[in-house]
C-alpha cells in the first residue's frame, strides 16, 4: 500500500467510476481542481482510493473521497483519510470540513468530525457539513 499525490485526471477517473458513473465526466469535475491537492491510495500499484483537498487560508475542505467498490470496507479509505487529515494538520490548517452524505456520518465521526447544523440535498442525496477545529 502506498499513498501519494496524483493528478486531477487520475482523481476524475476514479470519482466518475465510484461516485457518479451514470453522469457524464464533466459532472464530477470541480472548478477548483487545478488548485487542489489530490491524494491516492494504491494497492499493488492500482489506484483504489482518492481524496481531494482544498485549502483556503487556514481551512481545508476535503471533497470527492471515494474507494472502488470491491475494496470498500477493508480500511483503505480510513487509511487515506487519516493520512490526509494528518497532512492538513501538519500544514497548520485550523479547520477541516466536508460535505458528508448523511448515511456516512458515523464514518466521519470516528475521525473527530462533528455534525454541523448545515444540511442540503444534491442529486437526490442528503448531505450534512461535518467539521473539526484543530487549532
ZIKAMO-V761240 format. One record per residue. N is the residue number from 1. RES is the residue in three letters. SS is DSSP state (hx for helix, st for strand, lp for the rest). PHI is phi in radians with two decimals (NA if undefined). Layout:
n=(N | N)
res=(RES | RES)
ss=(SS | SS)
phi=(PHI | PHI)
This chain:
n=(1 | 2 | 3 | 4 | 5 | 6 | 7 | 8 | 9 | 10 | 11 | 12 | 13 | 14 | 15 | 16 | 17 | 18 | 19 | 20 | 21 | 22 | 23 | 24 | 25 | 26 | 27 | 28 | 29 | 30 | 31 | 32 | 33 | 34 | 35 | 36 | 37 | 38 | 39 | 40 | 41 | 42 | 43 | 44 | 45 | 46 | 47 | 48 | 49 | 50 | 51 | 52 | 53 | 54 | 55 | 56 | 57 | 58 | 59 | 60 | 61 | 62 | 63 | 64 | 65 | 66 | 67 | 68 | 69 | 70 | 71 | 72 | 73 | 74 | 75 | 76 | 77 | 78 | 79 | 80 | 81 | 82 | 83 | 84 | 85 | 86 | 87 | 88 | 89 | 90 | 91 | 92 | 93 | 94 | 95 | 96 | 97 | 98 | 99 | 100 | 101 | 102 | 103 | 104 | 105 | 106 | 107 | 108 | 109 | 110 | 111 | 112 | 113 | 114 | 115 | 116 | 117 | 118 | 119 | 120 | 121 | 122 | 123 | 124 | 125 | 126 | 127 | 128 | 129 | 130 | 131 | 132 | 133 | 134 | 135)
res=(UNK | UNK | UNK | UNK | UNK | UNK | UNK | UNK | UNK | UNK | UNK | UNK | UNK | UNK | UNK | UNK | UNK | UNK | UNK | UNK | UNK | UNK | UNK | UNK | UNK | UNK | UNK | UNK | UNK | UNK | UNK | UNK | UNK | UNK | UNK | UNK | UNK | UNK | UNK | UNK | UNK | UNK | UNK | UNK | UNK | UNK | UNK | UNK | UNK | UNK | UNK | UNK | UNK | UNK | UNK | UNK | UNK | UNK | UNK | UNK | UNK | UNK | UNK | UNK | UNK | UNK | UNK | UNK | UNK | UNK | UNK | UNK | UNK | UNK | UNK | UNK | UNK | UNK | UNK | UNK | UNK | UNK | UNK | UNK | UNK | UNK | UNK | UNK | UNK | UNK | UNK | UNK | UNK | UNK | UNK | UNK | UNK | UNK | UNK | UNK | UNK | UNK | UNK | UNK | UNK | UNK | UNK | UNK | UNK | UNK | UNK | UNK | UNK | UNK | UNK | UNK | UNK | UNK | UNK | UNK | UNK | UNK | UNK | UNK | UNK | UNK | UNK | UNK | UNK | UNK | UNK | UNK | UNK | UNK | UNK)
ss=(lp | st | st | st | st | lp | lp | hx | hx | hx | hx | hx | hx | hx | hx | hx | hx | hx | lp | lp | lp | lp | lp | lp | hx | hx | hx | hx | lp | lp | lp | lp | hx | hx | hx | lp | st | st | st | st | st | st | st | lp | lp | st | st | st | st | st | st | st | st | st | st | st | lp | lp | st | st | st | st | st | st | st | st | st | lp | hx | hx | hx | lp | lp | lp | lp | hx | hx | hx | hx | hx | hx | hx | hx | hx | hx | hx | hx | hx | hx | hx | lp | lp | lp | lp | st | st | st | st | st | st | st | hx | hx | hx | hx | hx | hx | hx | hx | lp | lp | lp | lp | st | st | st | st | st | st | st | st | st | lp | lp | st | st | st | st | st | st | st | st | st | lp | lp)
phi=(NA | -2.47 | -1.99 | -2.70 | -1.18 | -2.25 | -1.40 | -1.09 | -1.14 | -1.12 | -1.12 | -1.00 | -1.03 | -1.27 | -0.94 | -1.09 | -1.06 | -1.59 | -1.58 | -2.43 | -1.12 | -1.50 | -1.75 | -1.37 | -1.02 | -1.03 | -1.08 | -1.63 | -1.40 | -1.99 | -1.04 | -1.64 | -0.96 | -1.10 | -1.71 | -1.40 | -1.82 | -1.88 | -2.02 | -2.30 | -1.83 | -1.93 | -2.08 | 0.91 | 1.13 | -1.98 | -1.22 | -2.11 | -2.59 | -2.39 | -2.68 | -2.07 | -2.02 | -2.24 | -1.72 | -2.33 | 1.00 | -1.86 | -2.01 | -2.30 | -1.78 | -1.80 | -2.43 | 0.92 | -1.48 | -2.64 | -2.27 | -1.02 | -0.89 | -1.21 | -1.86 | -1.20 | 1.43 | -1.88 | 1.63 | -1.19 | -1.08 | -1.09 | -1.11 | -1.18 | -1.12 | -1.04 | -1.05 | -1.11 | -1.12 | -1.11 | -1.08 | -1.17 | -1.11 | -1.11 | -1.46 | 1.53 | -1.14 | -1.74 | -2.42 | -2.12 | -2.61 | -2.67 | -1.65 | -1.63 | -1.10 | -0.97 | -1.37 | -1.99 | -1.07 | -1.04 | -1.07 | -1.22 | -1.08 | -1.09 | -1.79 | 1.63 | -1.37 | -2.08 | -1.22 | -1.72 | -1.53 | -1.58 | -2.23 | -2.82 | -2.23 | -2.52 | 1.01 | 1.39 | -2.01 | -1.52 | -2.20 | -2.39 | -1.36 | -2.03 | -2.60 | -2.48 | -1.67 | -2.00 | -2.01)
